[in-house]
Amino acid sequence: MKTKRAFLAVSITTLIVAIILISLRAYYVVVALIVGALFLGHREFWSLIRRRKLPPIDERIQGNISKSVRNGFIFLVIALLFLMLPFSVRLTETPDVIDVLSGLFLSAGAVYLVSYLFYDWVKPKLDEGRLRMLRIFLLIAGISLGVFVISVFLHNAISALFDIEEAVFFTIAVPIAPLAFAVGLIGSLVIFIKGLFSKAL
């Protein structure tokens, strides 16, 4: 009963917000909002299409959904903090609010979906060694992304304050941080995909 109410609440809220956004001609945000809602309710929609009823939710699924929602929320907070940094305005001279909102909706929905797939399908199939390697690769990707953001900010700040072409943080931001991020991302994806298509332990 609670599942049905929550699903109806999300669906009705999405519909109302979509109608408001259509009246404001924010079509990109509407598409992103609908796709995000489909990501959020993918289990329910798929079950309704196939079985014409909502799927049962046990404690394991509730835990997976809670952790996935948490990950999506953390991503939104980090993305918003990044957008508020001074250099982000300089990277995009005329930021479009509609594009930013649609990008946030889509990316947060993707983070939720990937998180749910990980907790529901991938994690049960990975042994401790592979889980440890996945954490290491994710840590490398996260740290390198943070180093990139800080290095770009410091490079711009030092260059502007002292009117010089700062080279140290530029070198960290351009070749080193993206390379480390690529290593972390590719390693994480390889383990994730292997876990997704492997048999359960």
PyMOL commands that set and color helices and strands:
alter all, ss='L'
color gray80, all
select helices_A, chain A and resi 2-23+27-40+42-51+59-84+86-91+97-125+128-162+168-197
alter helices_A, ss='H'
color red, helices_A
deselect
rebuild
show_as cartoon
